[in-house]
Amino acid sequence: MNTAEAIERIGVEDYLAGELRSEVRHEYLGGAVYAMAGASEEHNTIGLNLAAALHSHLGDGPCRVFMVDMKVRLSVARDEVFYYPDLMVTCDARDTDRHAKRFPKVLIEVLSSETERTDRREKFLSYTQIETLEEYVLVAQNRCEITLFRRSTQWNPEVLTLPEQHLELKSLQFQMPLSAVYRRVKAGG
């Protein structure tokens, strides 16, 4: 988790009710609640660059992009789990909950030194169990590096490191040069 310190154990309904009132976001793993740390300028800029491009690309079609405050809800080993991915695209008509989505097509996490281990291991293992997930993207914020995992390649990583390379989300027919992903991001941030 972003601050990796569980503050209490509670039930799903109490967690969801608390999140509606809380000024601090919390992730939930089978009763354990973890406060989320704030994000850097680089993290926010990368997330906004990606969200704006995806939002424009998706237009008025069935797919929608969500940033930061939308939870993804899943079950892992019979435990209910709620994460806050940095970006999420859902295209599934079953995703009608206003506060959490169960059927994402694409999940994107912007890495920080505090979250990278969780994003690469725990979240990877959890997210790839989601039946509708087609692509999982990890975006470094302190260097030009994107790691893309696709269901169609059995989740084998594709690493992009050159500004002229393109992040291609095949499930959305979307492409974006890394130079645009990292637009206005300070090198080494």
C-alpha positions in Angstrom: 0.0 0.0 0.0 1.1 3.6 -0.4 1.8 4.0 3.3 1.8 0.3 4.1 0.4 0.6 7.6 -2.9 -0.9 8.3 -4.9 1.3 10.6 -7.8 -1.1 11.5 -9.8 -4.2 10.5 -13.4 -3.6 9.3 -16.1 -5.0 7.2 -16.7 -4.1 3.5 -19.8 -2.0 4.2 -18.1 0.0 7.0 -15.1 0.6 4.7 -17.3 1.8 1.8 -19.3 4.1 4.1 -16.1 5.5 5.6 -14.6 6.2 2.2 -17.6 8.4 1.2 -16.9 10.6 4.2 -13.1 10.4 4.4 -10.8 13.1 3.0 -8.0 10.5 2.8 -8.3 7.6 0.4 -7.8 4.0 1.8 -7.2 0.7 0.0 -8.9 -2.4 1.5 -7.6 -5.9 1.6 -9.8 -8.5 3.3 -10.6 -6.3 6.3 -7.3 -4.4 6.6 -7.5 -0.7 5.7 -4.4 1.2 4.4 -4.2 5.0 4.1 -2.9 6.2 0.7 0.0 8.7 0.5 -0.1 11.8 -1.6 1.3 12.0 -5.1 4.2 14.0 -6.5 3.9 16.7 -9.3 5.5 14.2 -11.7 2.9 11.5 -10.8 0.0 13.9 -11.3 1.4 15.3 -14.6 1.8 11.7 -16.0 -1.7 10.7 -14.9 -3.2 13.8 -16.3 -1.4 13.4 -19.7 -2.7 9.8 -20.0 -6.2 10.6 -18.8 -6.6 13.5 -21.1 -5.4 11.5 -24.1 -7.6 8.5 -23.2 -10.6 10.7 -22.5 -10.3 12.4 -25.9 -9.7 9.1 -27.7 -12.7 7.3 -26.1 -15.1 10.1 -27.0 -18.8 9.2 -26.4 -18.3 5.5 -26.9 -19.1 2.8 -24.3 -15.6 3.1 -22.6 -14.9 5.5 -19.9 -11.6 6.5 -18.2 -11.4 7.2 -14.4 -8.6 8.8 -12.4 -7.3 8.4 -8.9 -10.6 8.4 -6.9 -12.4 5.5 -8.5 -11.9 2.2 -6.8 -11.6 -1.2 -8.5 -13.3 -4.0 -6.5 -12.2 -7.6 -6.8 -12.0 -10.8 -4.9 -8.6 -12.4 -4.1 -8.5 -15.8 -2.3 -12.1 -15.2 -1.1 -11.2 -11.8 0.4 -12.8 -8.6 -0.9 -10.2 -6.1 -2.1 -10.5 -2.5 -3.1 -7.6 -0.6 -4.8 -7.4 2.9 -6.2 -5.6 2.5 -9.6 -4.2 5.7 -11.0 -6.2 5.3 -14.1 -8.8 2.8 -15.1 -10.8 2.2 -18.3 -14.0 0.3 -18.2 -16.2 -0.6 -21.1 -18.5 -3.1 -19.5 -22.2 -2.3 -19.1 -22.2 -4.2 -15.8 -20.1 -1.5 -14.2 -22.9 0.6 -12.8 -21.6 1.2 -9.3 -20.8 5.0 -8.9 -17.8 4.4 -6.5 -16.2 1.2 -7.6 -15.7 -0.8 -10.8 -15.5 -4.6 -11.1 -14.9 -5.0 -14.9 -12.0 -2.8 -16.0 -10.4 -3.3 -19.4 -7.2 -1.4 -18.7 -5.5 -0.5 -15.4 -2.6 2.0 -15.2 -0.4 2.6 -12.2 2.2 5.4 -12.0 5.1 4.1 -10.0 6.8 5.8 -7.1 9.5 4.5 -4.8 6.8 3.8 -2.2 4.3 2.0 -4.5 6.5 0.2 -7.1 6.9 -3.0 -5.2 3.2 -3.3 -4.5 2.2 -2.3 -8.1 4.7 -4.8 -9.7 3.8 -7.8 -7.4 0.7 -7.6 -5.3 -1.4 -5.6 -7.6 -0.1 -7.4 -10.7 -1.2 -10.7 -9.2 -4.5 -9.4 -8.1 -5.3 -7.4 -11.3 -4.5 -10.2 -13.7 -7.2 -12.3 -12.1 -9.9 -9.8 -13.3 -11.8 -11.5 -16.1 -12.2 -8.4 -18.2 -8.7 -6.9 -17.8 -6.8 -6.9 -21.1 -3.9 -4.6 -20.3 -2.0 -3.5 -17.2 0.4 -0.6 -17.5 3.2 0.5 -15.1 4.6 4.0 -15.7 7.8 5.1 -14.0 7.7 8.7 -12.9 11.5 9.2 -12.3 12.6 7.9 -15.7 11.2 7.3 -19.2 10.0 3.7 -18.8 6.7 2.1 -19.3 6.0 -1.6 -18.7 3.0 -3.0 -20.5 1.4 -6.4 -19.7 -1.2 -7.9 -22.0 -3.5 -10.8 -21.4 -3.0 -11.8 -25.1 0.7 -12.4 -24.4 0.1 -14.3 -21.1 1.0 -11.2 -19.2 4.6 -11.1 -20.5 6.1 -7.6 -20.0 6.9 -5.3 -22.9 9.2 -2.5 -21.7 9.3 0.9 -23.5 12.1 3.4 -22.8 12.5 5.7 -25.8 10.6 8.9 -26.1 9.8 8.1 -29.7 8.3 4.7 -28.9 4.5 4.5 -28.5 2.4 3.1 -25.7 -0.1 1.0 -27.6 -3.3 -0.2 -25.8 -4.6 -2.6 -28.4 -7.8 -3.3 -26.5 -8.7 0.4 -26.9 -7.0 1.0 -30.3 -5.1 3.7 -28.6 -1.5 4.9 -29.2 0.5 7.6 -27.5 4.2 8.5 -27.8 6.2 8.3 -24.6 7.2 11.9 -25.2 3.6 12.8 -24.8 3.1 10.6 -21.7 6.1 12.4 -20.1 5.2 15.9 -21.4 6.1 18.5 -18.8 7.7 16.0 -16.5 11.1 16.9 -15.1 13.8 14.3 -15.8 14.8 12.4 -12.7 11.6 13.5 -10.9 
